[in-house]
């Protein structure tokens, strides 16, 4: 029995976790509570309220006490058109459920609007919110305000330059990557969503400045239909795209072993200066649209392994269509990124606690729903192909640190109004400082 005990009031204020290893990075949590209020439609599998569940669970465990919290602003039109076409962004800004029937014939087909990517109220606002959070996270990394920046509302990796795809309207990952490339010579993008990260791969398919690697289900038919091992990049980007196609039912040990055996030599060879990790939760077992057998701790082990390299990280969400499990996973991974171990029992006072029954555990049993069709020979073949692809890369590409990399303009991401307000505040502070110097000098004169 312990000889030291807290009183009842202090006990309630104690965080619900223990610290892990010695490496303690500065972690920032980027969010906007408004993003969980949007609704794709009653029958649509994407449920933004999963972000509200995640935020509640994160704060109930006390993780908000050890992170820097940033309530982010929206991405501007100019920021979104850094990748997306002006025509597409303008379309998102003006389209509403009410004016759909008034659009010119062929417009919906042109912009890939349909069951997967419907038009719902305030679509543009929703997209600018989650994109703005990823941009804010990237800025904190660039400014050396964070070592690890988290935005669970981001990770919408399917969106293309001129149209939405796979529930994704704005590709926040591409926007954040473009921002990071203004400072970092090499960016490594790691995707552990169930679905292939096709939008990000396509955006950087011809460059060696970004290496994209995606672990996903692939059979030629499963959405988005891309992501076979022969997609390796082209032109200057040849051998800077790596795909790890998997079959139904992969289990914890197989996934973790394959992941580590590929990511370790990849990071060693490519030598990224920053890593973006997309943590789509639809690769968990029992997901509404899923077909893998991964448990929360196995998924989190991949995040923990990447974190162990000690490189700056931007961590984003992605897929995940069973909200209670999505929130459990991302809470667990928030703990991992903060170097803390979370107890399995969910906090008693958490809002919507009834959604996590009957076990009320952070680590529900999610395996053995599907037969594992990934045999040892198949996985070994994938591993060998992946290592061969990494070998062909022939090490990290050289990048001249000239004006194309070092930003020539401000990277703070502030609006003109915010810039002016800060300028005025700085001028006031400088005036006050000079007045204090004069007063101090006057006192010294009197004393002498």
Buried (B, 14 or more C-beta within 10 A) or exposed (E): EEEEEEEEEEEEEEBBBEEBEEEEBBBBBBBBEBBBBBBBEEEBBBBBBBBBBBBBBBBBBBBBEBBBEBEBBBBBBEBBBEBBBEEBBBBBBEBEEEEEEEBEEEEBEBBBBEEBBBBBEBBBBBBBBBBBBBBBBBBBBBEEEBBBBBBBBBBBBBBBEBBBBBBBBBBBBBBBBBBBBBBBBBBBBBBBBBBBBBBBBBBBBBBBBBBBBBBBBBEEEBBBEBBEBEBBBEEEBBBBBBBBBBBBBBBBEBBBEBBBBBBEBBBEBBBBBBBBBBBBBBBBBBBEBBBBBBBBBBBBBBBBBBBEBEBBBBBBBBBBBBBBBBBBBBBBBBBBBBBBEBBEEBBEEBEBBEEBEEEBBBBBEBBEBBEBEBEEEBBEEBBEBBBEBBEEBEEBBEBEEEEEBEEEEEBEBBEEEEEEEEEEEEEEEEEEEEEEEEEEEEEEEEEE
